[in-house]
Amino acid sequence: MENQQKLVADCGCRANTDRYISFVGIDCAGNARRVMAFIERNMAASGEAQAFWMYFMAKRTPRSGPAPDDLFLVHSYINQIREFFEACGDAEALELLLQVEEECC
């Protein structure tokens, strides 16, 4: 394995990651939690109940069966989440969503 791509730079800073080589150095679960926090923030900022997003958030704590992790939910509804962030004009959330999509989904 002499030709392995180095994933952590000597300086300790984050090197380019490639999920097809390894998920080492990629915080998929943490970034998915951050995406969910952006969804919650934008839901609160909208000031109105939106049926789809209430349904979506309820999936995090189902009445029966195991709860899906946030990364699974983000992956499963990535297009709806993207449209929501675009409609909210949340560039920071869109940037994180793109990162999660490229690195983890």
VOGU-3710 file (C-alpha; in Angstrom, 3 decimals, decimal comma):
1> menqqklvad> 0,000/0,000/0,000  2,836/2,386/-0,777  0,704/4,514/-3,111  -2,102/5,305/-0,664  -3,381/8,879/-0,764  -2,393/10,784/2,340  -5,615/11,970/4,007  -4,162/13,999/6,858  -1,637/16,676/6,061  1,581/16,923/8,065
11> cgcrantdry> 0,458/20,306/9,389  -2,551/18,702/11,127  -4,981/20,609/8,933  -7,650/18,861/6,922  -6,388/17,521/3,611  -8,656/16,835/0,672  -10,873/13,884/1,453  -12,171/11,263/-0,905  -14,980/9,040/0,336  -14,126/6,453/-2,314
21> isfvgidcag> -10,774/5,913/-0,623  -11,803/6,342/3,009  -14,279/8,159/5,244  -11,388/8,954/7,609  -11,434/12,659/8,377  -15,033/13,139/7,199  -17,547/13,892/9,956  -20,651/12,677/8,126  -22,769/12,216/11,253  -21,776/15,586/12,697
31> narrvmafie> -22,399/17,424/9,435  -25,779/15,700/9,026  -26,692/16,899/12,541  -25,705/20,422/11,480  -27,930/20,149/8,385  -30,817/19,110/10,635  -30,114/22,116/12,866  -30,277/24,376/9,791  -33,640/22,833/8,889  -34,921/23,486/12,418
41> rnmaasgeaq> -33,608/27,061/12,326  -35,256/27,772/8,977  -38,522/26,182/10,079  -38,576/28,458/13,131  -37,644/31,523/11,059  -40,478/30,916/8,607  -42,990/31,384/11,423  -45,517/29,053/9,859  -46,143/25,349/10,188  -45,261/23,473/7,011
51> afwmyfmakr> -46,820/20,027/6,790  -43,932/18,346/4,953  -41,278/19,611/7,369  -43,351/18,623/10,386  -43,667/15,132/8,829  -39,935/15,084/8,072  -38,913/16,080/11,600  -41,330/13,527/13,090  -39,391/10,807/11,253  -36,472/11,448/13,634
61> tprsgpapdd> -38,543/10,021/16,515  -40,910/7,413/15,065  -43,720/5,935/17,140  -42,374/2,448/16,533  -39,236/0,867/15,210  -35,733/2,219/15,248  -35,133/5,899/14,629  -33,169/6,633/11,472  -29,962/8,567/11,886  -29,739/12,116/10,575
71> lflvhsyinq> -27,436/11,174/7,707  -30,005/8,670/6,412  -32,747/11,328/6,534  -30,586/13,925/4,814  -29,606/11,435/2,121  -33,206/10,312/1,586  -34,628/13,838/1,285  -31,649/15,743/-0,116  -33,574/17,338/-2,999  -36,385/18,575/-0,756
81> ireffeacgd> -33,837/19,937/1,715  -31,978/21,722/-1,100  -35,212/23,330/-2,347  -36,086/24,396/1,203  -32,711/26,044/1,802  -32,916/27,761/-1,596  -36,405/29,070/-0,797  -35,118/30,332/2,571  -32,100/31,947/0,929  -29,765/30,161/3,357
91> aealelllqv> -26,426/30,044/1,524  -24,544/28,663/4,529  -26,964/25,724/4,824  -26,767/25,069/1,068  -22,980/25,007/1,216  -23,018/22,473/4,052  -25,648/20,369/2,266  -23,492/20,235/-0,865  -20,522/19,184/1,262  -22,552/16,397/2,906
101> eeecc> -23,845/15,262/-0,485  -20,374/15,110/-2,008  -18,590/13,581/0,965  -21,178/11,316/2,545  -24,119/10,438/0,299
//
